[in-house]
Amino acid sequence: MTVNADTHQRITDYLATAEAVGSAGGLLVTIGDDTLISTGYGLANRGAQYPATPDSVFDMGSLTKQFTAAAILVLQDRGQLS
């Protein structure tokens, strides 16, 4: 399975825009066992000017708050909070 040309171009354009404003990261798109896109964008290390790759390691910061908030909202929707 592959990403069609239009979708691939839209993703590439989006990553270029994100990179232009200083974003960096890795992107993995899969369907089942098929890897459709595996790429890095931006700089993994701005000081040393190392480009990001799919294998780059990034500090993620504090992401747990968003997951906790989402879990609380799910529990609220299920009526499991009091």
LINBELHU-V785599 format. One line per field, one symbol per residue. psi: psi as a letter, one per 20 degrees, with the letter a starting at -180 (. if undefined). A space follows every 10 residues. Layout:
psi = ???
This chain:
psi = qrpqgggghg gggghhgghh jjqqaqpppq ocipogpoqq qaphohgikp qqrhjqpqpi bnihgghggg gghghghikj q.
